């Protein structure tokens, strides 16, 4: 097998950020050898479809800004090519034809925004943070409320009846049958994305691949009463979390390859040619967080490529088309007259934009000086941040992503923490002395390099100490503004949710609390002490939560009932 060589080609930059699963490639007509079109949904509500012709962007349609787009899916009648574009915008689902005509609008009337969505024929599946709903021809047929937050959904195209599988924040996959959960399957990390194996579900139509927030991958076969693990890939190098997965035969060996994108900009290609387990064949190391990836032919119909979309909105391809020749042992970069002319035009356009920017900047300052009542308008910017426990090294992974460059980040906490820098960070970290009178235990500043849009750091907590971690994220835009993000340090911060039952033969300490308190109060106590506790108390008369200390491997079980009884 030939060694895979891919070259990066930049295509397009959106006007706002693009979140996970908001980019899709429309299927190519097998009878016509043409490039594929890209459907894109942005955070500012714009939906657009475009293609690339001779490295120029050909816009097919583009909507006006509106509600934030949280999901883009392709659909159509069963047995036909799925070439219709469906988008989720807060509580609404809209459908567009490939020519831009809006043919479908459906308001789900749910209280929370749609977080993930799937479409199969006339069936629409939506998930908010905690509510799953199944619609058939826009009529609600099944609904179910979960205690844990839902991160993704995939539909198994089984011959008798399709089966939804939901990935939840509590590290559980839940297959459904109508309005009931068949069972719960625990996986090694918090699932961030799901996909059908080979995009079809494999030979049995019941195989899925998952990616986790701590960088793990795995394949499961979903049965009617339990799951079976086909393979698992650990993360010994402590790489970033999985943000997107696709299957595409980029190696051109007749076997679909698994394409994996990570939050730190890494792209990996795994091959299955000689074994049932994936083998890493190619790695691309980027610097921007990739939220979407899909294999296809976009820039040139004769060359396969991996189309990537970053959180900041950059669309680029990793193409198999050679961008340079080898001649007599020397590498000659090909640059035709059209390309040279285009580069010259771009340089002139940049110079003109810089002149306009300076002129507008001078007018702005003159207006501020002449009018004492003038108020500067602060441009809001979106920040995506996460604070998740990594059981491999007993630290919290803290990641910050911004749609515009970051100038600096101030990290402040009222309890003692160990802040561990990450090798990939280009920011300069500095510690400041803290005065306990100011309620500060940790003050750390990250001064970012030019065009830094992503930061990652590791935080080590001390169990028993609890407080609030605050992040002040300052952008490079003028006038300067800062975004505040808060994360809670729990008293039992090194305990992770688990489904493993406690062994009754092991030594155990038990504490029972009874009194005149409500079921909701008991739930709030546990929520204060432990992570991954649902926001609302469960409707069951008894609830049981099991945790494992990832540092000491001890176990904790909380049982509480409606009868004012609490046991630990």
KATA-V817000 format. One record per run of one state. SS is the DSSP state (H for helix, E for strand, - for the rest). FROM is the first residue (numbers start at 1). LEN is the number of residues. If there is no record, write none. Layout:
BEGIN
SS & FROM & LEN
SS & FROM & LEN
END
This chain:
BEGIN
- & 1 & 6
E & 7 & 7
- & 14 & 9
E & 23 & 3
- & 26 & 12
E & 38 & 4
- & 42 & 5
E & 47 & 7
- & 54 & 2
E & 56 & 7
- & 63 & 6
E & 69 & 7
- & 76 & 8
E & 84 & 6
- & 90 & 2
E & 92 & 5
- & 97 & 5
E & 102 & 6
- & 108 & 8
E & 116 & 5
- & 121 & 2
E & 123 & 5
- & 128 & 3
E & 131 & 6
- & 137 & 2
E & 139 & 7
- & 146 & 4
E & 150 & 7
- & 157 & 6
E & 163 & 6
- & 169 & 3
E & 172 & 6
- & 178 & 2
E & 180 & 7
- & 187 & 4
E & 191 & 6
H & 197 & 3
- & 200 & 7
E & 207 & 6
- & 213 & 4
E & 217 & 6
- & 223 & 4
E & 227 & 7
- & 234 & 8
E & 242 & 7
- & 249 & 8
E & 257 & 6
- & 263 & 3
E & 266 & 6
- & 272 & 7
E & 279 & 7
- & 286 & 4
E & 290 & 7
- & 297 & 8
E & 305 & 6
- & 311 & 3
E & 314 & 6
- & 320 & 4
E & 324 & 4
- & 328 & 2
E & 330 & 4
- & 334 & 3
H & 337 & 34
- & 371 & 12
E & 383 & 8
- & 391 & 4
E & 395 & 8
- & 403 & 3
E & 406 & 8
- & 414 & 4
E & 418 & 4
- & 422 & 6
E & 428 & 4
- & 432 & 4
H & 436 & 3
- & 439 & 3
E & 442 & 6
- & 448 & 6
E & 454 & 7
- & 461 & 6
E & 467 & 9
- & 476 & 6
E & 482 & 8
- & 490 & 5
E & 495 & 4
- & 499 & 13
E & 512 & 3
- & 515 & 4
H & 519 & 11
- & 530 & 12
E & 542 & 8
- & 550 & 5
E & 555 & 7
- & 562 & 3
E & 565 & 3
- & 568 & 1
END
